[in-house]
Amino acid sequence: MASKKKTAIEIIALQCSECKRKNYTTYKNRKNIQGKLELKKYCPFDRKHTLHKEAKAK
């Protein structure tokens, strides 16, 4: 059985704050960014730029 190695860089998903869909995935370095990541990104479902917050990636 393979074990997951705990590293400083992890994969996260960015979830739209309006439609609650996970539109983007990105990497985050836990040593540099302790809090939750929030970015303004384009939501193709709402067809406008909205705030996207960090969520767990599957």
CHARMM-style PDB file with segment names, atoms N, HN, CA, C and O in Angstrom:
ATOM      1  N   MET     1       0.836  -1.162   0.000  1.00  0.00      PROA
ATOM      2  CA  MET     1       0.000   0.000   0.000  1.00  0.00      PROA
ATOM      3  C   MET     1       0.895   1.245   0.000  1.00  0.00      PROA
ATOM      4  O   MET     1       1.855   1.337   0.765  1.00  0.00      PROA
ATOM      5  N   ALA     2       0.564   2.184  -0.859  1.00  0.00      PROA
ATOM      6  HN  ALA     2      -0.216   2.109  -1.481  1.00  0.00      PROA
ATOM      7  CA  ALA     2       1.338   3.420  -0.969  1.00  0.00      PROA
ATOM      8  C   ALA     2       0.907   4.394   0.124  1.00  0.00      PROA
ATOM      9  O   ALA     2      -0.279   4.524   0.427  1.00  0.00      PROA
ATOM     10  N   SER     3       1.877   5.067   0.701  1.00  0.00      PROA
ATOM     11  HN  SER     3       2.841   4.962   0.455  1.00  0.00      PROA
ATOM     12  CA  SER     3       1.565   6.064   1.722  1.00  0.00      PROA
ATOM     13  C   SER     3       1.764   7.457   1.146  1.00  0.00      PROA
ATOM     14  O   SER     3       2.641   7.672   0.309  1.00  0.00      PROA
ATOM     15  N   LYS     4       0.951   8.394   1.595  1.00  0.00      PROA
ATOM     16  HN  LYS     4       0.239   8.219   2.275  1.00  0.00      PROA
ATOM     17  CA  LYS     4       1.073   9.771   1.132  1.00  0.00      PROA
ATOM     18  C   LYS     4       2.198  10.454   1.882  1.00  0.00      PROA
ATOM     19  O   LYS     4       2.287  10.359   3.106  1.00  0.00      PROA
ATOM     20  N   LYS     5       3.051  11.138   1.150  1.00  0.00      PROA
ATOM     21  HN  LYS     5       2.978  11.215   0.156  1.00  0.00      PROA
ATOM     22  CA  LYS     5       4.138  11.876   1.762  1.00  0.00      PROA
ATOM     23  C   LYS     5       3.653  13.280   2.089  1.00  0.00      PROA
ATOM     24  O   LYS     5       3.088  13.954   1.228  1.00  0.00      PROA
ATOM     25  N   LYS     6       3.867  13.727   3.321  1.00  0.00      PROA
ATOM     26  HN  LYS     6       4.326  13.178   4.020  1.00  0.00      PROA
ATOM     27  CA  LYS     6       3.440  15.045   3.761  1.00  0.00      PROA
ATOM     28  C   LYS     6       4.483  16.063   3.309  1.00  0.00      PROA
ATOM     29  O   LYS     6       5.606  16.063   3.812  1.00  0.00      PROA
ATOM     30  N   THR     7       4.120  16.929   2.365  1.00  0.00      PROA
ATOM     31  HN  THR     7       3.207  16.929   1.956  1.00  0.00      PROA
ATOM     32  CA  THR     7       5.029  17.948   1.864  1.00  0.00      PROA
ATOM     33  C   THR     7       4.460  19.332   2.142  1.00  0.00      PROA
ATOM     34  O   THR     7       3.315  19.476   2.571  1.00  0.00      PROA
ATOM     35  N   ALA     8       5.276  20.342   1.892  1.00  0.00      PROA
ATOM     36  HN  ALA     8       6.206  20.225   1.543  1.00  0.00      PROA
ATOM     37  CA  ALA     8       4.848  21.719   2.127  1.00  0.00      PROA
ATOM     38  C   ALA     8       3.879  22.184   1.055  1.00  0.00      PROA
ATOM     39  O   ALA     8       3.079  23.088   1.299  1.00  0.00      PROA
ATOM     40  N   ILE     9       3.934  21.578  -0.135  1.00  0.00      PROA
ATOM     41  HN  ILE     9       4.583  20.843  -0.333  1.00  0.00      PROA
ATOM     42  CA  ILE     9       3.069  21.993  -1.246  1.00  0.00      PROA
ATOM     43  C   ILE     9       1.900  21.025  -1.353  1.00  0.00      PROA
ATOM     44  O   ILE     9       2.087  19.808  -1.373  1.00  0.00      PROA
ATOM     45  N   GLU    10       0.686  21.577  -1.422  1.00  0.00      PROA
ATOM     46  HN  GLU    10       0.533  22.566  -1.405  1.00  0.00      PROA
ATOM     47  CA  GLU    10      -0.502  20.745  -1.552  1.00  0.00      PROA
ATOM     48  C   GLU    10      -1.400  21.266  -2.673  1.00  0.00      PROA
ATOM     49  O   GLU    10      -1.343  22.443  -3.029  1.00  0.00      PROA
ATOM     50  N   ILE    11      -2.221  20.388  -3.218  1.00  0.00      PROA
ATOM     51  HN  ILE    11      -2.267  19.432  -2.929  1.00  0.00      PROA
ATOM     52  CA  ILE    11      -3.167  20.753  -4.270  1.00  0.00      PROA
ATOM     53  C   ILE    11      -4.459  21.189  -3.601  1.00  0.00      PROA
ATOM     54  O   ILE    11      -4.975  20.502  -2.720  1.00  0.00      PROA
ATOM     55  N   ILE    12      -4.982  22.341  -4.025  1.00  0.00      PROA
ATOM     56  HN  ILE    12      -4.562  22.900  -4.741  1.00  0.00      PROA
ATOM     57  CA  ILE    12      -6.243  22.845  -3.490  1.00  0.00      PROA
ATOM     58  C   ILE    12      -7.180  23.173  -4.643  1.00  0.00      PROA
ATOM     59  O   ILE    12      -6.743  23.345  -5.781  1.00  0.00      PROA
ATOM     60  N   ALA    13      -8.465  23.258  -4.343  1.00  0.00      PROA
ATOM     61  HN  ALA    13      -8.820  23.119  -3.419  1.00  0.00      PROA
ATOM     62  CA  ALA    13      -9.468  23.673  -5.320  1.00  0.00      PROA
ATOM     63  C   ALA    13      -9.958  25.062  -4.933  1.00  0.00      PROA
ATOM     64  O   ALA    13      -9.990  25.414  -3.754  1.00  0.00      PROA
ATOM     65  N   LEU    14     -10.338  25.845  -5.933  1.00  0.00      PROA
ATOM     66  HN  LEU    14     -10.313  25.559  -6.891  1.00  0.00      PROA
ATOM     67  CA  LEU    14     -10.909  27.172  -5.688  1.00  0.00      PROA
ATOM     68  C   LEU    14     -12.403  27.107  -5.977  1.00  0.00      PROA
ATOM     69  O   LEU    14     -12.820  26.785  -7.089  1.00  0.00      PROA
ATOM     70  N   GLN    15     -13.196  27.417  -4.965  1.00  0.00      PROA
ATOM     71  HN  GLN    15     -12.857  27.679  -4.062  1.00  0.00      PROA
ATOM     72  CA  GLN    15     -14.650  27.321  -5.050  1.00  0.00      PROA
ATOM     73  C   GLN    15     -15.256  28.706  -5.158  1.00  0.00      PROA
ATOM     74  O   GLN    15     -14.900  29.605  -4.396  1.00  0.00      PROA
ATOM     75  N   CYS    16     -16.166  28.880  -6.097  1.00  0.00      PROA
ATOM     76  HN  CYS    16     -16.455  28.149  -6.716  1.00  0.00      PROA
ATOM     77  CA  CYS    16     -16.847  30.155  -6.292  1.00  0.00      PROA
ATOM     78  C   CYS    16     -17.719  30.471  -5.081  1.00  0.00      PROA
ATOM     79  O   CYS    16     -18.428  29.599  -4.577  1.00  0.00      PROA
ATOM     80  N   SER    17     -17.667  31.711  -4.620  1.00  0.00      PROA
ATOM     81  HN  SER    17     -17.092  32.419  -5.030  1.00  0.00      PROA
ATOM     82  CA  SER    17     -18.444  32.102  -3.439  1.00  0.00      PROA
ATOM     83  C   SER    17     -19.924  32.320  -3.760  1.00  0.00      PROA
ATOM     84  O   SER    17     -20.752  32.356  -2.850  1.00  0.00      PROA
ATOM     85  N   GLU    18     -20.262  32.464  -5.035  1.00  0.00      PROA
ATOM     86  HN  GLU    18     -19.589  32.434  -5.774  1.00  0.00      PROA
ATOM     87  CA  GLU    18     -21.666  32.692  -5.403  1.00  0.00      PROA
ATOM     88  C   GLU    18     -22.382  31.406  -5.822  1.00  0.00      PROA
ATOM     89  O   GLU    18     -23.457  31.107  -5.302  1.00  0.00      PROA
ATOM     90  N   CYS    19     -21.807  30.645  -6.748  1.00  0.00      PROA
ATOM     91  HN  CYS    19     -20.933  30.888  -7.170  1.00  0.00      PROA
ATOM     92  CA  CYS    19     -22.489  29.437  -7.226  1.00  0.00      PROA
ATOM     93  C   CYS    19     -22.021  28.170  -6.508  1.00  0.00      PROA
ATOM     94  O   CYS    19     -22.614  27.108  -6.695  1.00  0.00      PROA
ATOM     95  N   LYS    20     -20.965  28.261  -5.687  1.00  0.00      PROA
ATOM     96  HN  LYS    20     -20.483  29.124  -5.534  1.00  0.00      PROA
ATOM     97  CA  LYS    20     -20.434  27.160  -4.861  1.00  0.00      PROA
ATOM     98  C   LYS    20     -19.877  26.001  -5.683  1.00  0.00      PROA
ATOM     99  O   LYS    20     -19.813  24.876  -5.187  1.00  0.00      PROA
ATOM    100  N   ARG    21     -19.475  26.250  -6.919  1.00  0.00      PROA
ATOM    101  HN  ARG    21     -19.526  27.164  -7.322  1.00  0.00      PROA
ATOM    102  CA  ARG    21     -18.863  25.205  -7.746  1.00  0.00      PROA
ATOM    103  C   ARG    21     -17.356  25.339  -7.703  1.00  0.00      PROA
ATOM    104  O   ARG    21     -16.822  26.444  -7.604  1.00  0.00      PROA
ATOM    105  N   LYS    22     -16.671  24.205  -7.778  1.00  0.00      PROA
ATOM    106  HN  LYS    22     -17.105  23.308  -7.858  1.00  0.00      PROA
ATOM    107  CA  LYS    22     -15.209  24.197  -7.780  1.00  0.00      PROA
ATOM    108  C   LYS    22     -14.746  24.309  -9.231  1.00  0.00      PROA
ATOM    109  O   LYS    22     -14.844  23.352  -9.998  1.00  0.00      PROA
ATOM    110  N   ASN    23     -14.243  25.485  -9.598  1.00  0.00      PROA
ATOM    111  HN  ASN    23     -14.164  26.263  -8.975  1.00  0.00      PROA
ATOM    112  CA  ASN    23     -13.895  25.769 -10.984  1.00  0.00      PROA
ATOM    113  C   ASN    23     -12.411  25.604 -11.286  1.00  0.00      PROA
ATOM    114  O   ASN    23     -12.051  25.280 -12.417  1.00  0.00      PROA
ATOM    115  N   TYR    24     -11.554  25.816 -10.313  1.00  0.00      PROA
ATOM    116  HN  TYR    24     -11.847  26.079  -9.394  1.00  0.00      PROA
ATOM    117  CA  TYR    24     -10.114  25.830 -10.549  1.00  0.00      PROA
ATOM    118  C   TYR    24      -9.387  24.970  -9.527  1.00  0.00      PROA
ATOM    119  O   TYR    24      -9.866  24.782  -8.408  1.00  0.00      PROA
ATOM    120  N   THR    25      -8.221  24.446  -9.920  1.00  0.00      PROA
ATOM    121  HN  THR    25      -7.832  24.598 -10.828  1.00  0.00      PROA
ATOM    122  CA  THR    25      -7.311  23.789  -8.995  1.00  0.00      PROA
ATOM    123  C   THR    25      -5.962  24.466  -9.110  1.00  0.00      PROA
ATOM    124  O   THR    25      -5.581  24.942 -10.180  1.00  0.00      PROA
ATOM    125  N   THR    26      -5.240  24.507  -8.001  1.00  0.00      PROA
ATOM    126  HN  THR    26      -5.549  24.120  -7.132  1.00  0.00      PROA
ATOM    127  CA  THR    26      -3.943  25.151  -7.974  1.00  0.00      PROA
ATOM    128  C   THR    26      -3.112  24.544  -6.846  1.00  0.00      PROA
ATOM    129  O   THR    26      -3.589  23.688  -6.102  1.00  0.00      PROA
ATOM    130  N   TYR    27      -1.873  24.994  -6.729  1.00  0.00      PROA
ATOM    131  HN  TYR    27      -1.485  25.690  -7.333  1.00  0.00      PROA
ATOM    132  CA  TYR    27      -0.981  24.539  -5.675  1.00  0.00      PROA
ATOM    133  C   TYR    27      -0.820  25.635  -4.637  1.00  0.00      PROA
ATOM    134  O   TYR    27      -0.913  26.823  -4.945  1.00  0.00      PROA
ATOM    135  N   LYS    28      -0.574  25.215  -3.395  1.00  0.00      PROA
ATOM    136  HN  LYS    28      -0.498  24.250  -3.145  1.00  0.00      PROA
ATOM    137  CA  LYS    28      -0.370  26.169  -2.313  1.00  0.00      PROA
ATOM    138  C   LYS    28       0.785  25.673  -1.451  1.00  0.00      PROA
ATOM    139  O   LYS    28       0.828  24.504  -1.068  1.00  0.00      PROA
ATOM    140  N   ASN    29       1.718  26.570  -1.150  1.00  0.00      PROA
ATOM    141  HN  ASN    29       1.683  27.519  -1.461  1.00  0.00      PROA
ATOM    142  CA  ASN    29       2.825  26.248  -0.266  1.00  0.00      PROA
ATOM    143  C   ASN    29       2.398  26.607   1.152  1.00  0.00      PROA
ATOM    144  O   ASN    29       2.183  27.778   1.463  1.00  0.00      PROA
ATOM    145  N   ARG    30       2.277  25.594   2.014  1.00  0.00      PROA
ATOM    146  HN  ARG    30       2.452  24.642   1.761  1.00  0.00      PROA
ATOM    147  CA  ARG    30       1.790  25.808   3.374  1.00  0.00      PROA
ATOM    148  C   ARG    30       2.759  26.619   4.232  1.00  0.00      PROA
ATOM    149  O   ARG    30       2.342  27.265   5.194  1.00  0.00      PROA
ATOM    150  N   LYS    31       4.045  26.591   3.894  1.00  0.00      PROA
ATOM    151  HN  LYS    31       4.385  26.067   3.114  1.00  0.00      PROA
ATOM    152  CA  LYS    31       5.026  27.349   4.680  1.00  0.00      PROA
ATOM    153  C   LYS    31       4.892  28.853   4.442  1.00  0.00      PROA
ATOM    154  O   LYS    31       5.135  29.640   5.358  1.00  0.00      PROA
ATOM    155  N   ASN    32       4.512  29.265   3.239  1.00  0.00      PROA
ATOM    156  HN  ASN    32       4.315  28.626   2.496  1.00  0.00      PROA
ATOM    157  CA  ASN    32       4.408  30.685   2.901  1.00  0.00      PROA
ATOM    158  C   ASN    32       3.019  31.255   3.171  1.00  0.00      PROA
ATOM    159  O   ASN    32       2.895  32.418   3.554  1.00  0.00      PROA
ATOM    160  N   ILE    33       1.976  30.452   2.978  1.00  0.00      PROA
ATOM    161  HN  ILE    33       2.078  29.507   2.666  1.00  0.00      PROA
ATOM    162  CA  ILE    33       0.593  30.919   3.116  1.00  0.00      PROA
ATOM    163  C   ILE    33      -0.097  30.069   4.179  1.00  0.00      PROA
ATOM    164  O   ILE    33      -0.416  28.908   3.927  1.00  0.00      PROA
ATOM    165  N   GLN    34      -0.330  30.635   5.367  1.00  0.00      PROA
ATOM    166  HN  GLN    34      -0.071  31.579   5.572  1.00  0.00      PROA
ATOM    167  CA  GLN    34      -0.955  29.871   6.443  1.00  0.00      PROA
ATOM    168  C   GLN    34      -2.478  29.903   6.360  1.00  0.00      PROA
ATOM    169  O   GLN    34      -3.124  28.899   6.660  1.00  0.00      PROA
ATOM    170  N   GLY    35      -3.059  31.016   5.966  1.00  0.00      PROA
ATOM    171  HN  GLY    35      -2.534  31.831   5.723  1.00  0.00      PROA
ATOM    172  CA  GLY    35      -4.513  31.158   5.916  1.00  0.00      PROA
ATOM    173  C   GLY    35      -5.103  30.562   4.647  1.00  0.00      PROA
ATOM    174  O   GLY    35      -4.399  29.980   3.821  1.00  0.00      PROA
ATOM    175  N   LYS    36      -6.413  30.724   4.516  1.00  0.00      PROA
ATOM    176  HN  LYS    36      -6.985  31.197   5.187  1.00  0.00      PROA
ATOM    177  CA  LYS    36      -7.091  30.238   3.311  1.00  0.00      PROA
ATOM    178  C   LYS    36      -6.876  31.215   2.166  1.00  0.00      PROA
ATOM    179  O   LYS    36      -6.901  32.430   2.359  1.00  0.00      PROA
ATOM    180  N   LEU    37      -6.668  30.679   0.987  1.00  0.00      PROA
ATOM    181  HN  LEU    37      -6.648  29.691   0.830  1.00  0.00      PROA
ATOM    182  CA  LEU    37      -6.405  31.474  -0.201  1.00  0.00      PROA
ATOM    183  C   LEU    37      -7.715  32.000  -0.772  1.00  0.00      PROA
ATOM    184  O   LEU    37      -8.689  31.255  -0.884  1.00  0.00      PROA
ATOM    185  N   GLU    38      -7.743  33.281  -1.135  1.00  0.00      PROA
ATOM    186  HN  GLU    38      -6.951  33.885  -1.044  1.00  0.00      PROA
ATOM    187  CA  GLU    38      -8.914  33.908  -1.759  1.00  0.00      PROA
ATOM    188  C   GLU    38      -8.448  34.708  -2.960  1.00  0.00      PROA
ATOM    189  O   GLU    38      -7.593  35.585  -2.830  1.00  0.00      PROA
ATOM    190  N   LEU    39      -9.004  34.415  -4.131  1.00  0.00      PROA
ATOM    191  HN  LEU    39      -9.698  33.703  -4.237  1.00  0.00      PROA
ATOM    192  CA  LEU    39      -8.631  35.096  -5.366  1.00  0.00      PROA
ATOM    193  C   LEU    39      -9.887  35.488  -6.132  1.00  0.00      PROA
ATOM    194  O   LEU    39     -10.909  34.806  -6.054  1.00  0.00      PROA
ATOM    195  N   LYS    40      -9.805  36.587  -6.872  1.00  0.00      PROA
ATOM    196  HN  LYS    40      -8.975  37.141  -6.935  1.00  0.00      PROA
ATOM    197  CA  LYS    40     -10.884  36.958  -7.792  1.00  0.00      PROA
ATOM    198  C   LYS    40     -10.587  36.273  -9.121  1.00  0.00      PROA
ATOM    199  O   LYS    40      -9.579  36.561  -9.766  1.00  0.00      PROA
ATOM    200  N   LYS    41     -11.478  35.357  -9.526  1.00  0.00      PROA
ATOM    201  HN  LYS    41     -12.297  35.123  -9.001  1.00  0.00      PROA
ATOM    202  CA  LYS    41     -11.304  34.609 -10.765  1.00  0.00      PROA
ATOM    203  C   LYS    41     -12.608  34.670 -11.560  1.00  0.00      PROA
ATOM    204  O   LYS    41     -13.659  35.041 -11.037  1.00  0.00      PROA
ATOM    205  N   TYR    42     -12.514  34.300 -12.828  1.00  0.00      PROA
ATOM    206  HN  TYR    42     -11.661  33.999 -13.254  1.00  0.00      PROA
ATOM    207  CA  TYR    42     -13.690  34.282 -13.695  1.00  0.00      PROA
ATOM    208  C   TYR    42     -14.478  33.000 -13.463  1.00  0.00      PROA
ATOM    209  O   TYR    42     -13.917  31.904 -13.508  1.00  0.00      PROA
ATOM    210  N   CYS    43     -15.771  33.135 -13.216  1.00  0.00      PROA
ATOM    211  HN  CYS    43     -16.226  34.025 -13.180  1.00  0.00      PROA
ATOM    212  CA  CYS    43     -16.661  31.984 -13.060  1.00  0.00      PROA
ATOM    213  C   CYS    43     -17.436  31.808 -14.369  1.00  0.00      PROA
ATOM    214  O   CYS    43     -18.237  32.673 -14.726  1.00  0.00      PROA
ATOM    215  N   PRO    44     -17.211  30.704 -15.088  1.00  0.00      PROA
ATOM    216  CA  PRO    44     -17.910  30.511 -16.362  1.00  0.00      PROA
ATOM    217  C   PRO    44     -19.417  30.276 -16.196  1.00  0.00      PROA
ATOM    218  O   PRO    44     -20.175  30.494 -17.140  1.00  0.00      PROA
ATOM    219  N   PHE    45     -19.858  29.838 -15.023  1.00  0.00      PROA
ATOM    220  HN  PHE    45     -19.242  29.661 -14.255  1.00  0.00      PROA
ATOM    221  CA  PHE    45     -21.283  29.592 -14.801  1.00  0.00      PROA
ATOM    222  C   PHE    45     -22.040  30.885 -14.533  1.00  0.00      PROA
ATOM    223  O   PHE    45     -23.178  31.042 -14.975  1.00  0.00      PROA
ATOM    224  N   ASP    46     -21.411  31.818 -13.806  1.00  0.00      PROA
ATOM    225  HN  ASP    46     -20.487  31.690 -13.447  1.00  0.00      PROA
ATOM    226  CA  ASP    46     -22.017  33.124 -13.551  1.00  0.00      PROA
ATOM    227  C   ASP    46     -21.678  34.135 -14.640  1.00  0.00      PROA
ATOM    228  O   ASP    46     -22.333  35.171 -14.750  1.00  0.00      PROA
ATOM    229  N   ARG    47     -20.670  33.844 -15.434  1.00  0.00      PROA
ATOM    230  HN  ARG    47     -20.138  33.002 -15.345  1.00  0.00      PROA
ATOM    231  CA  ARG    47     -20.168  34.700 -16.515  1.00  0.00      PROA
ATOM    232  C   ARG    47     -19.705  36.062 -15.998  1.00  0.00      PROA
ATOM    233  O   ARG    47     -19.976  37.097 -16.607  1.00  0.00      PROA
ATOM    234  N   LYS    48     -18.998  36.042 -14.858  1.00  0.00      PROA
ATOM    235  HN  LYS    48     -18.778  35.202 -14.363  1.00  0.00      PROA
ATOM    236  CA  LYS    48     -18.413  37.270 -14.322  1.00  0.00      PROA
ATOM    237  C   LYS    48     -17.294  36.899 -13.352  1.00  0.00      PROA
ATOM    238  O   LYS    48     -17.149  35.740 -12.961  1.00  0.00      PROA
ATOM    239  N   HSD    49     -16.518  37.889 -12.979  1.00  0.00      PROA
ATOM    240  HN  HSD    49     -16.635  38.830 -13.296  1.00  0.00      PROA
ATOM    241  CA  HSD    49     -15.446  37.680 -12.020  1.00  0.00      PROA
ATOM    242  C   HSD    49     -16.036  37.685 -10.606  1.00  0.00      PROA
ATOM    243  O   HSD    49     -16.740  38.618 -10.219  1.00  0.00      PROA
ATOM    244  N   THR    50     -15.739  36.633  -9.844  1.00  0.00      PROA
ATOM    245  HN  THR    50     -15.167  35.875 -10.158  1.00  0.00      PROA
ATOM    246  CA  THR    50     -16.232  36.509  -8.477  1.00  0.00      PROA
ATOM    247  C   THR    50     -15.089  36.087  -7.558  1.00  0.00      PROA
ATOM    248  O   THR    50     -14.012  35.706  -8.017  1.00  0.00      PROA
ATOM    249  N   LEU    51     -15.339  36.162  -6.278  1.00  0.00      PROA
ATOM    250  HN  LEU    51     -16.214  36.472  -5.905  1.00  0.00      PROA
ATOM    251  CA  LEU    51     -14.356  35.736  -5.291  1.00  0.00      PROA
ATOM    252  C   LEU    51     -14.367  34.217  -5.201  1.00  0.00      PROA
ATOM    253  O   LEU    51     -15.419  33.605  -5.014  1.00  0.00      PROA
ATOM    254  N   HSD    52     -13.182  33.608  -5.338  1.00  0.00      PROA
ATOM    255  HN  HSD    52     -12.328  34.104  -5.490  1.00  0.00      PROA
ATOM    256  CA  HSD    52     -13.037  32.159  -5.210  1.00  0.00      PROA
ATOM    257  C   HSD    52     -12.217  31.878  -3.964  1.00  0.00      PROA
ATOM    258  O   HSD    52     -11.147  32.454  -3.770  1.00  0.00      PROA
ATOM    259  N   LYS    53     -12.731  30.976  -3.108  1.00  0.00      PROA
ATOM    260  HN  LYS    53     -13.600  30.507  -3.265  1.00  0.00      PROA
ATOM    261  CA  LYS    53     -12.060  30.653  -1.860  1.00  0.00      PROA
ATOM    262  C   LYS    53     -11.520  29.226  -1.911  1.00  0.00      PROA
ATOM    263  O   LYS    53     -11.996  28.385  -2.673  1.00  0.00      PROA
ATOM    264  N   GLU    54     -10.522  28.985  -1.084  1.00  0.00      PROA
ATOM    265  HN  GLU    54     -10.136  29.668  -0.465  1.00  0.00      PROA
ATOM    266  CA  GLU    54      -9.878  27.682  -1.035  1.00  0.00      PROA
ATOM    267  C   GLU    54     -10.829  26.617  -0.483  1.00  0.00      PROA
ATOM    268  O   GLU    54     -11.547  26.846   0.490  1.00  0.00      PROA
ATOM    269  N   ALA    55     -10.815  25.442  -1.132  1.00  0.00      PROA
ATOM    270  HN  ALA    55     -10.232  25.256  -1.923  1.00  0.00      PROA
ATOM    271  CA  ALA    55     -11.584  24.293  -0.685  1.00  0.00      PROA
ATOM    272  C   ALA    55     -10.735  23.044  -0.881  1.00  0.00      PROA
ATOM    273  O   ALA    55      -9.707  23.086  -1.557  1.00  0.00      PROA
ATOM    274  N   LYS    56     -11.162  21.942  -0.293  1.00  0.00      PROA
ATOM    275  HN  LYS    56     -11.997  21.908   0.256  1.00  0.00      PROA
ATOM    276  CA  LYS    56     -10.416  20.685  -0.440  1.00  0.00      PROA
ATOM    277  C   LYS    56     -10.578  20.135  -1.846  1.00  0.00      PROA
ATOM    278  O   LYS    56     -11.682  20.117  -2.391  1.00  0.00      PROA
ATOM    279  N   ALA    57      -9.477  19.687  -2.432  1.00  0.00      PROA
ATOM    280  HN  ALA    57      -8.580  19.702  -1.990  1.00  0.00      PROA
ATOM    281  CA  ALA    57      -9.530  19.037  -3.735  1.00  0.00      PROA
ATOM    282  C   ALA    57      -9.680  17.547  -3.513  1.00  0.00      PROA
ATOM    283  O   ALA    57      -9.103  16.998  -2.575  1.00  0.00      PROA
ATOM    284  N   LYS    58     -10.438  16.893  -4.357  1.00  0.00      PROA
ATOM    285  HN  LYS    58     -10.907  17.339  -5.119  1.00  0.00      PROA
ATOM    286  CA  LYS    58     -10.638  15.454  -4.219  1.00  0.00      PROA
ATOM    287  C   LYS    58      -9.457  14.679  -4.715  1.00  0.00      PROA
ATOM    288  OT1 LYS    58      -9.464  13.448  -4.670  1.00  0.00      PROA
TER     289      LYS     58
END
